[in-house]
Amino acid sequence: MPNLPRTDIQNTDQPVRDFFDKYYQDRVEYAANEVDAVLGFFNDRGFGEVSSSSIATVVLRQASVDGISSFQVLDTLKGLDDTQLSAFVAEILNLSRAKSSALGYRDRNTANFFEARNIIE
């Protein structure tokens, strides 16, 4: 019996190795002015550096998928107040997260149902 390795053994982990060898091969590139504009927008609106980076990544990726300029997205977001912007950010982060976790926010219900009903005598 020779000391050489057997050649008739099938390597069953090769597809897994091929998958992970190519995992980080897809390159995503954005124009520097778009990245700076999106980061600056969220930094100026009071978001932290890390959260601005996370939000900017999602906004840039989705704008690229939709085939629109990220500047158009920013122009749309400029009309939102802080509460609306926070709801928007929670929504886009939830859509980009795993389905097993979600960010929540509280929406205050201002309706007073006791006074809103009509009583007919």
C-alpha positions as CSV (number, residue, x, y, z in Angstrom):
1,M,0.0,0.0,0.0
2,P,1.6,3.3,-1.0
3,N,1.8,6.4,1.2
4,L,0.3,8.7,-1.5
5,P,-3.2,10.1,-0.8
6,R,-6.1,8.4,-2.4
7,T,-7.4,9.9,-5.6
8,D,-10.7,8.2,-5.8
9,I,-12.2,10.1,-2.8
10,Q,-14.7,12.8,-3.9
11,N,-14.3,16.2,-2.3
12,T,-17.9,17.0,-1.1
13,D,-17.0,20.4,0.4
14,Q,-15.7,21.9,-2.9
15,P,-19.0,23.7,-3.7
16,V,-19.0,25.3,-0.2
17,R,-15.4,26.4,-0.7
18,D,-16.2,27.8,-4.1
19,F,-19.1,29.8,-2.7
20,F,-17.1,31.4,0.1
21,D,-14.1,32.0,-2.1
22,K,-16.3,34.2,-4.3
23,Y,-18.4,35.7,-1.4
24,Y,-16.5,39.0,-1.3
25,Q,-15.8,39.3,-5.0
26,D,-18.8,41.5,-6.0
27,R,-17.6,45.1,-5.9
28,V,-20.0,47.9,-5.2
29,E,-18.9,51.4,-6.1
30,Y,-20.5,54.8,-5.6
31,A,-19.4,58.2,-6.5
32,A,-17.5,59.9,-3.7
33,N,-19.7,63.0,-3.9
34,E,-22.9,60.9,-3.5
35,V,-21.5,59.1,-0.4
36,D,-20.4,62.4,1.1
37,A,-23.7,64.0,0.5
38,V,-25.8,61.2,2.0
39,L,-23.4,60.9,5.0
40,G,-23.5,64.6,5.5
41,F,-27.3,64.8,5.3
42,F,-27.8,62.3,8.1
43,N,-24.9,63.7,10.2
44,D,-26.5,67.2,9.9
45,R,-29.8,65.8,11.0
46,G,-28.4,64.6,14.3
47,F,-27.6,60.9,13.6
48,G,-24.3,59.5,14.9
49,E,-21.4,58.6,12.6
50,V,-22.0,54.9,12.7
51,S,-25.8,55.2,12.3
52,S,-25.3,57.7,9.4
53,S,-23.0,55.2,7.7
54,S,-25.5,52.4,8.1
55,I,-28.4,54.4,6.8
56,A,-26.3,55.9,3.9
57,T,-25.3,52.4,2.8
58,V,-29.0,51.3,2.6
59,V,-30.0,54.5,0.8
60,L,-27.2,54.3,-1.7
61,R,-27.8,50.6,-2.4
62,Q,-31.6,51.1,-2.8
63,A,-31.1,54.1,-5.1
64,S,-28.8,52.1,-7.2
65,V,-31.3,49.2,-7.4
66,D,-34.1,51.6,-8.3
67,G,-32.0,53.3,-10.9
68,I,-32.3,56.8,-9.4
69,S,-29.8,59.3,-8.1
70,S,-29.2,59.4,-4.4
71,F,-29.6,63.2,-4.7
72,Q,-33.2,62.7,-5.7
73,V,-33.7,60.7,-2.5
74,L,-32.1,63.4,-0.4
75,D,-34.3,66.1,-2.1
76,T,-37.3,64.1,-1.1
77,L,-36.0,63.6,2.5
78,K,-35.4,67.3,3.0
79,G,-39.1,67.9,3.3
80,L,-39.5,65.6,6.3
81,D,-39.4,66.8,9.9
82,D,-37.4,64.9,12.5
83,T,-40.2,62.5,13.5
84,Q,-41.0,61.6,9.9
85,L,-37.3,61.1,9.2
86,S,-36.9,58.8,12.2
87,A,-39.9,56.8,11.0
88,F,-38.4,56.6,7.5
89,V,-35.0,55.5,8.9
90,A,-36.6,52.8,11.0
91,E,-38.6,51.6,8.0
92,I,-35.6,51.3,5.6
93,L,-33.5,49.7,8.3
94,N,-36.2,47.1,9.0
95,L,-36.5,46.4,5.3
96,S,-32.8,45.7,5.0
97,R,-32.5,43.6,8.2
98,A,-33.1,39.9,8.7
99,K,-36.8,39.1,9.1
100,S,-36.2,37.7,12.6
101,S,-35.5,41.2,14.1
102,A,-37.0,44.6,13.7
103,L,-36.7,48.1,15.0
104,G,-39.8,49.6,16.6
105,Y,-41.0,53.0,17.2
106,R,-43.9,54.4,19.1
107,D,-46.6,56.3,17.3
108,R,-48.7,58.3,19.8
109,N,-52.4,58.0,19.1
110,T,-54.0,61.4,19.8
111,A,-57.6,60.4,19.1
112,N,-59.8,60.6,22.2
113,F,-62.5,58.0,21.4
114,F,-64.6,58.9,24.4
115,E,-65.2,62.4,23.1
116,A,-65.3,61.4,19.5
117,R,-68.5,59.4,19.6
118,N,-71.9,60.9,19.1
119,I,-74.7,60.3,21.5
120,I,-78.2,60.7,20.1
121,E,-81.0,61.0,22.7
